[in-house]
Each structure stands twice: as structure tokens, then as C-alpha cells.
Amino acid sequence: MSSNTVESVNKKTIEQFTYDHIDASSIVNTDAYCANVGVASFATHVPKVTPSDMVDEWLPWVQIAIANLKRFLLGTFHGISQDYVQEYLNEFCYRFNRRFWEDQIPNRLLKLCVALEPIKSVKQEFSA
């Protein structure tokens, strides 16, 4: 999963997102929203007019992801700042994409601790 903030949802922004994040061999299921027509220029696009009571059947992961994002933002941060929306989305996607890798967390953390340089605080940089 990946996500980006956009000024507005239109054909141009959807095409750009598709180009940046979707593999050309992918099959993309969408609702029949008119701005989604640009998806077909980058991947196989399967639009479907979907009544609101059947969205869960056609796009089940979309509903799950939106519900999880709401819980993440309200439960973890108790609200968000508009200045950092993309960072919140990045963290959510990172966690969502790795939700089944919990057993790998200690090893990944250890590797990162060994591989990376320590971060100096502002106080350390100016006091030296």
C-alpha cells in the first residue's frame, strides 16, 4: 500500500499516482469514478459501478485500509496537524505493509543500530 496527499482528486493526480506507484503488469480494480479513467494508460483497469452497499464486496481492502487509518490517526495521535499529513500517511503505510513481519522487528532494529551512524543532537553539535 502507498498513499500521497493531493490538492484535489482528478484525472491528472490519479494518473500521476498510478504512474509512480503501480506496476504496469498490475490489475487495478476501482469504482467507476470518472477521474479513474487515466489508470488504464498505465495498468489494466477494471472499473465497476458499485452501489454503496456493495463497496465492501468489490473493494474490501479499501474499506479496511480507510478504517484502520482512521483508528491509527485518532487512537495514536488523537488528531493530526495538516502540516504533516504525508508523514502520518507514510508511517501508516509502513506499518500496514509490515503488519505480518512482527517476528522480524528485533533483527531489523539490531541491523539498523549497527549499520547507521549515531544522530548528534543540536546541543552536542554546538557545544563541541
N, C-alpha and C positions, 0 to 999 in steps of 0.2 A: 504494500500500500504506500502511496505517496500523496502528498497534498500541497497545494500552493494557495496563497491568498491572491485574489484578483480584484481589480476595481469593480468589474461587473462580469456577469456570466453572459458571454456572447460567443458567436461562432469563432471569432479570432482567438479569444483566450482559451477556448476548448481545443482548437486546433493546435495552439502552441503547447498546451499541457500534454496533449496526445503525442505530439512530435517529441517532446522532451522525456516522457516517462513510459510510453507504451511501445513494446517491441512490435515491429512490422508483421510478425507472424501471429500476433495475438488476435483473439476473437473478443470483441468488446460488446457486451450486452448493455443497452441503455433503454431509457424510456424514449418516447418519440418526440422529445423536446426539440424544437426546430433548430436550435443552435448546435445540436449534436451532429448535424449532417457533415461537418468537417472531419469527423472521426474516420469516415470512410476513405479519405485520401491518404491515411497513414496505416490503417489496420482494417481487418474485416469487421464491419459494423453490423450489428443485429439490433435495430430499433424495434420497439414493440409498444403500441398504445396500451397503457396499463391503467385500469381503474384503480383508484386509491386503495380500495380494499384488497387488491391483489398484488400490490407492490412487493410484499414480503415473499411471494412466490417467485416473481421474476427477478428481483434484485435483493435477495436476502442479506447478502453481506453489506450492502449499502446501509440498510436499516440497522444492522448490528453495529457497524462502524460509527454511525452517527450517534446512536445511543451510548456507546462506550466513550466516545469523545465528550459528549455532554457530561457524563459521570466523572470522567477524568478531570475536566476543567472545573466543575463545581465541587467535586469531592476533594481534589488535591489542592487546588489553588483558591477555591471559594470565590471565583470570579477572575477575570483576566484584564490586562491592560492592552488596549488597541495597538500600542507601540510594539508589542512583542507577540502578536498573533502567530506569525510564521514560526517563531521559535517554539511556541506551545504546540503547534501542529507537527513540527519536526520531532519533538520529544514523544508525542503521542504515536506517530507513525513508527518511530524507532522501537518503542515498547511493543506496539501491536505486532510488528513484523518479527519480533523475537520472543513472543509470548510462550512458545513451546521450548525455549532454549534455557530454561532456568538452571538446569544442571551444569551449564557451561559458564555461568556468571563468575564463579570463583577463579577458574583458569583464565578467562579473558581479562579479568581485573588484574590478576598477578602478571600476566604478559604485558599489559599496558603500563603497570607500575615499573617494570624492569626496562621497558623499551623507551619510555619518554623521559625527557629532562624535567627536573622539578620546576614548578612555576614560582617565580620570585614575586613576593608581594610588593606593592608600591612602596611600602615603608622600607623594605630591605634594599630596594634599588636606590633610594635617595639617601639612605644612611651610610652607604659604603663609600 
